[in-house]
Amino acid sequence: MSGNRRIDRILDPSYLDGLEERGMDELREMRDETEEEESGVSYARRLVQGRLDILRRELVRRTESDEDATSVGALLASLPDILSDEAGETSIGARRRPRLEPPPSLERIHRREVDRLADAPILTSLHERSGDEIGEILERFAEKERELSDLRRTLLDRIDALQGEIARRYRTGSASVADVLAPRG
């Protein structure tokens, strides 16, 4: 992969080359930047999943209801249920410590990218869309969710490799926890 973005550098096949020769500070920095990118991808994936849930619920509402397709009152009323954590995660389970929020710059980038998938904010234009249009948008979001899940899986694998090397050093005694706790000056 080429490019100047940090994510491109992290995804480059050579990113993990020579981990055994790298210093602990460099390994930790690599792990931290990879976790930050994973957090941004995870955030985008959650945005996509929320929109998928809304679109699916709207299609169900339209097929089960005699209500006019332009009325979104019932959909808006059900948003708390649609977007709650109990709605379930559709892909990769939790493999990490509690999720960090992405830095504001990554959050803005991912939010813009997700918004472009529907060509307009979904909730404000849903009443103007036919069921077929909603189905097409849903497919775009589903494809994006699969893409983000694959990317996240790759980033998690890289984090695991980096964390594995750090843990190996502690296990073998080539690194010391005392070094981490020592004041830096």
C-alpha positions in Angstrom: 0.0 0.0 0.0 1.2 3.5 -0.7 0.2 6.8 0.7 1.1 9.3 3.3 -1.7 8.5 5.7 -0.8 6.8 9.0 -3.3 4.1 8.3 -1.5 3.3 5.0 1.8 3.0 6.8 0.2 0.7 9.5 -1.4 -1.5 6.9 1.8 -1.8 4.8 3.0 -5.4 5.0 6.4 -4.3 6.2 5.0 -2.4 9.2 5.6 -5.4 11.5 9.0 -6.4 10.1 11.8 -6.7 12.6 9.7 -6.3 15.7 12.3 -8.2 17.7 15.0 -5.6 16.9 12.8 -2.5 17.8 13.0 -0.8 21.1 10.2 -1.0 23.7 9.4 2.7 23.2 9.0 2.2 19.5 6.8 -0.9 20.0 4.6 1.0 22.4 4.3 3.9 20.0 3.4 1.6 17.2 0.8 -0.2 19.3 -0.7 3.1 20.5 -1.0 4.6 17.0 -2.5 1.3 15.7 -5.0 1.3 18.6 -5.9 4.9 17.8 -6.6 4.0 14.1 -8.6 1.0 15.2 -10.6 3.3 17.5 -11.4 5.5 14.5 -12.4 2.6 12.3 -14.5 1.1 15.1 -16.2 4.5 15.5 -17.0 4.7 11.8 -18.3 1.1 11.9 -20.6 2.0 14.8 -21.9 4.9 12.8 -22.6 2.6 9.8 -24.2 0.0 12.0 -26.5 2.6 13.5 -27.6 3.8 10.1 -28.1 0.2 9.0 -30.4 -0.4 12.0 -32.4 2.7 11.2 -32.8 1.7 7.5 -33.8 -1.8 8.3 -36.3 -0.7 10.9 -37.8 1.8 8.4 -38.2 -0.9 5.7 -39.9 -3.2 8.3 -42.1 -0.4 9.4 -43.2 0.3 5.9 -44.1 -3.3 5.2 -45.9 -3.9 8.5 -47.7 -0.6 8.7 -50.6 1.0 6.9 -48.9 4.3 7.8 -47.9 6.6 5.0 -44.3 6.0 4.0 -43.7 9.8 4.4 -44.5 9.6 8.1 -41.4 8.9 10.2 -43.0 9.6 13.6 -43.0 6.0 14.6 -39.4 5.6 13.4 -38.2 8.6 15.4 -40.1 7.3 18.5 -38.2 4.0 18.2 -34.7 5.4 17.8 -33.7 4.9 21.4 -34.5 1.1 21.0 -32.9 0.9 17.6 -29.6 2.6 18.7 -29.4 1.0 22.2 -26.4 -1.2 23.0 -28.8 -4.1 23.4 -29.5 -4.0 19.7 -26.4 -6.2 19.4 -23.1 -6.0 17.7 -23.1 -7.4 14.2 -19.5 -8.4 13.7 -16.2 -8.6 15.6 -16.7 -9.1 19.4 -14.8 -7.2 22.0 -11.1 -8.2 21.9 -9.7 -5.0 23.5 -9.7 -3.1 26.7 -12.4 -0.5 27.0 -12.7 1.4 23.7 -11.1 4.7 23.3 -12.9 7.5 21.4 -11.0 8.5 18.3 -9.4 11.9 18.2 -11.6 14.6 16.9 -9.8 14.7 13.5 -10.4 11.0 12.9 -14.0 11.4 14.1 -14.7 14.1 11.6 -13.1 12.2 8.7 -15.1 9.1 9.4 -18.4 10.9 10.0 -18.0 12.7 6.6 -17.2 9.4 4.9 -20.2 7.7 6.4 -22.6 10.6 5.5 -21.5 10.5 1.9 -22.8 6.9 1.6 -26.4 8.1 1.7 -25.8 11.4 -0.3 -27.9 13.2 2.4 -28.5 12.8 6.1 -30.7 9.8 6.5 -33.2 10.9 9.0 -33.9 14.2 7.3 -34.5 12.6 3.9 -35.9 9.2 4.7 -39.5 10.4 4.1 -38.5 11.4 0.6 -37.0 8.0 -0.3 -38.8 5.0 -1.8 -38.4 1.6 -0.4 -36.1 0.7 -3.3 -33.9 3.7 -2.7 -33.7 2.8 1.0 -32.7 -0.7 0.0 -30.0 0.6 -2.3 -28.6 2.8 0.5 -28.9 -0.1 2.9 -26.7 -2.2 0.5 -24.1 0.6 0.4 -24.0 0.7 4.2 -23.8 -3.1 4.5 -20.9 -3.2 2.1 -19.1 -0.4 4.0 -19.7 -2.2 7.3 -18.1 -5.4 5.9 -15.2 -3.3 4.6 -14.7 -1.6 8.0 -15.0 -4.9 9.8 -12.3 -6.4 7.7 -10.1 -3.3 8.2 -10.7 -3.4 12.0 -9.9 -7.2 12.1 -6.5 -6.4 10.3 -5.7 -3.6 12.8 -6.6 -5.8 15.8 -4.3 -8.5 14.4 -1.5 -5.9 14.2 -2.2 -4.8 17.7 -2.1 -8.4 18.9 1.3 -8.9 17.2 2.7 -5.7 18.8 1.3 -6.6 22.2 2.5 -10.1 21.8 6.1 -8.9 21.3 5.9 -6.6 24.3 4.5 -9.4 26.4 7.2 -11.8 25.2 9.9 -9.4 26.3 8.4 -9.1 29.8 8.0 -12.9 30.0 11.6 -13.6 28.9 13.0 -10.8 31.1 14.4 -8.8 28.2 12.1 -5.9 29.4 11.2 -4.9 32.9 8.0 -3.5 34.3 10.2 -1.3 36.5 11.4 0.5 33.3 7.9 1.5 32.5 7.2 2.7 36.1 10.5 4.6 36.4 10.2 8.4 36.2 11.3 9.8 32.9 13.5 12.8 33.0 
